[in-house]
Amino acid sequence: MTSPPIDRPIVDRVGIAATERLIRPYIRQTPIIRIEAGDLGLAGEPLALKLEFLQHTGSFKPRGAFANLLTRDAPEAGVVAASGGNHGAAVAYAAMRLGRKATIFLPSIASPAKTQRIRDYGAELVIAGQHIADAIAACADWAATSHALPVHPFDQEETMLGQGTVALELADQAPDLDTVLVAIGGGGQIGGIASWYAGTVRVVGVEPEAAPTLTSALAAGRPVDAAAGGIAADSLAPRRTGAQNLAIAQRHVERVVLVADTAIRDAQAALWQTLRLVAEPGGAAAFAALLSGRYQPAPGERVGIVISGGNTVAVDFAR
């Protein structure tokens, strides 16, 4: 039975708070951990890490998945989604919990850990093309003929409303923050988070140099195709950001910084060596901005970092 929809799918604090109440029975409130900057060889105030990789399926994505499935009616054909893996796993998990049929399209670059999660949740898995954009195109074609309910990974109000609940929790757990660093793929997470804070806290986006999706869109003033490579390509490289995500970023994201693949690897290693936290490349990207110096806090600035994405097969950070 479908729950009643929220009054208005507008991505703001009212909509995010209403969505949080709706999805709360199905998601975890993930913890934060505060660490001294000196533990990482940095100067400055203690850091607040939001450990969103402890969410169901290993990333923030179930928030948006449940927001979609609980507010939209799915036909007999069920739901369909495309992603690099984390969104697909989240939709498959939400569909399993709610008794819906799910079909998930992934590119060939998706990690084995993510494809296995989707199979374990009972969804039908389709590999389509090499990149996330290929999977999204194939998914759209299949949705048009099957009439399944498409659940977009980022450019959709319900998706961003769900992802914005990360910020709702973080604002309660760490109300003293001046800045939050957020990794960017298509822009759903940063769109939701920036909509919650709406200028009250500085929101800084982080993208891989090899996949500057939002950076390219901000420079052009519209969504444009960007490079879609690098070690985080299965989570942070959709090629083109969404129009709604761009509009929110133009209003509420202070800036976007780029990090190299080597910096992301170093951030993965630092998370493991310092805290014994395992993050996939996309999950460590925001942390990489701080560790590499691409983002340098001002004296006294209090920084929070969202760590989201723990789906990786093997870890070898002993170097």
N, C-alpha and C positions, 0 to 999 in steps of 0.2 A: 504494500500500500504506500503510495507516494505521500510524503509529508506536505502540508500546505506551503506554498512558496512564500518567501519573505516579501514584504510589501513592495519594495522597489529595488531592482538589481543595480543600484548606483554604487560605484566604488568610492565610498567615503566612510567615515567612522561609524555612522549610523548603520549602514549596510554591513560593514565588517562585524560590528558587535552583534547584529541580528544573525549573521551567518555563524558566528562562533557559538551562539546558543544552540543553533540547529545541529551543527556537526560535533559538538562536544562529546556526545556518547560514543563517537566512533574514532576519535583521535586522542593522541597523548598530549598532555602538556609537557613539553620537553624542558629539561632543566637548563640553567646557565651555570657556568663555572667561572669564577674570577681568578685570574692569575697575575702575578707580578710581571711587569714588563721586563724587569731584570732577569727573569727566568729564561728569557729569549734573547738576552744580550741587547735589549732595547732600553732606552730611557723613557720616563714618563709615568703616567698614572696606571693603576691596574687595569687590565683588560677584562671585558665581560664576553665570554664566548657562549652563544646560544647553540646548544647541541641538538640541532634539528635532525641530524643523521640518526638520532635515536627514535625518530618517528616511525610508525608503521611503514614498512617497505623500504626504509633507509633514507628517506628524504622528506622535504616539506610537501611533496606533491599530493598525498592523500587529502590534505585540507581542501584543495581545489576540486579534487575528484568527488569527494563526498558533497561539497557544495553544489556541484552539478547534478549528481544523481538524486539528491534529496529535494531539489527544487524544480526539476524538469522531468516530464513524463517520457519514459523510454518505451518504444513500441515492442512488438513481439520479437523483432530482429535484435533487440538489445542495444548496447552502446558500442561505439567504435572510437578508437583514439590512435594517434600516431605520435611517436616521440623517439628520442634517442635511447629510452629505456626507463628512466625514473617515472615519467608521467604515465607511460604504458603500464608499469607495474602498479602504480597507484590506482589507475582506473580498473585494472583487473582485480585488485584487492577489494576496492569498494563494491564492484559488481558482485564479487563472491560473497561479501558480507550482506549485501542487500538482495541476493537471489536473482541477479540479472545476468543475462548472457553478455559476454564481452568479446570483441575482436580487436586485436592490437596489431598495428603496423609498425615495424622497426626497420631501420637501415642495417646494412651488413656490418657497420662499424660498432654496433651495440655490443657491450661487453657480455661475455658468457654469464656473469653473475646476474645481470639484469634479465637476459632472456630466460634463464632458469627460473627466476622469481615469477615471471609472467606465466610460464607453464605450470608452476606449482599452484598458482591461484586459479587454474582451470580455464583460462582464456584461450581462445583460438589465436595463434601467433602467425603472422605473415611477415616475411622478410621482403622488403621492397626497396631496391636501390642501395646506393652506398651511403648517402647522407640523409640527415633528418628531413631536409626539404623534399627529397624523393619519397620518403615514407608519408609525409603530410599530403603530397599530391595524390599518391595511390589511395590513401585513406579517404580523401575527398571524393574520388571517383567511386569507390566502393560504397560510401555512404549514400551517394546519389541514386545508386541502383538498388541497394538493399533497404533503404529507408531507416537504417539504424540511426540512433541519436549520436551525433558527433560531439565529442568532448575535446575542445581545443586546449592545447597545453599552455597557452599563455594569452592569446588575444581574445578574451571572452570575459564578460563581467563576472559571471559566477566563479570562474577560475580565480580571478584576482581577488574577489571577496574572500575566498577560502584562504588564499596565500597571505592575505593581509592579517589573518589571525596570528601569524608569527609575531608581527609587531605588537598586536594587542597584548600577547603574553609577555613579550620582552619589555614593554613599557611598564608593566606591573612588576616584573622581576628586577629590572634595573632602571628605575625612574630617573637616575642621575646622569644618564648618558647625554653627551653632546653630539656624538656622531655614530652612525651605524654603517658598517661596510657590508655590501650585499653583492654576491656574484650574479652575473647576468647571462641568461641564455636568450630566450625570446623576450623576456621582460615581465613575465607574470608575477614572479616573486617580488621584484623591486617595484613593480606597479602597485601591488597590494600594500607592501610595507611603506612606500612613499605616500600612498593615499591615507594611511593611518596617521603617520606623523605630520603630513601636510605642512612642512616647514617648521614645526616645533622642535625637531631634531634634524641635524644635518644628515642626509642620506647620500652616500657615495657609492656609485656602482663600480664593479670591477669586472673587466672582460679580459680574456686571453688576447694577446697580440695577434694570434693566428685566427681569431674569430671576433673581429671588432663590430659586432652586429649593431648595437645601439650607438656606438661611437660614430659609425658611418651614417646612420639615420639622423643623428643630431646635427652632423656637419651638413648634410643635404637638406635638412628640414622636412624630410619625408622618409618613409621606409624604403630602403634600397638594398639590393643584393650586396652581401659582403663575403669575405673569405670565410670558409667553414672548416678549418683544419685544427691541428694541434692536439695535444694529449687529452684535452677535455672535450673533444669533438662530439662525444656521445651524450653530452649534457649541456654544453654551452655554445653550440654552433648551429642554430637553426637557419642560418644564411640571411634571414630577413626578420626584423622585429615587427610586432603588430602595430597598427595605427593607434589603437587605444593605449598601448603601452608607451609609445612614443609621446603621445599627448600628455600623459601623466608625468613622464620623465622631464619634459620641457617645463612643466610647472613646479615639480617638487623634488627633482634629483639635483643635488648641488653640482655634481660633476661625475664623470666616468674616467677611471684610470685603467691603463692596460698593463698586463703582466706577461712576462715571458714564460714559456713552458718550463725552463730551468727553475724559475722562481716558484712555480707551482709545485714542482718536484721537491724543492727545498722546503716548502711549507708543509707538504705531506710528511717529510722526514722530521721536521721540527715538532709537528703535532704528535707523532709517534714517540720520538725520543724524549720529549718533555712531559707529555701527558698520557702517553700510551693510548692515543686516539687514532683510529684508522679512518681516513677520509679518502674517497676517490678524488681524482684531479679536480673535477668541478666543485667538490666540497671544500677543497683547500684553497681555491682561487682567491676568495676575499681575504683570507689570512695572508696570502702571498703578497698582497698589496702593501700590507703593513711591514711584513718581514723584509721585503726587498727595498723598502724605502720609496716605492712609487706613491704611497700615501704617508705623509709625515705629519703626525698630530702636532698642534701648537702646544706650548707649555701649559700644563694643567688640563688639557683636553681629555675627556673621558670617552673611550671608544668601545663600542660593541661590535662583534663580528658574528655573522650567521655562518655556522658550519653545517652545511647540508649536503649529503651525498656520501653514503658509506658502502656503496655497492661495488665491491672490488673482489676479485678472485684471490689474488696473492699479494702479499705485502713483503717487500724487501727493502727496508730503509736503512740497513746497516752499512753506512758508508763513511 
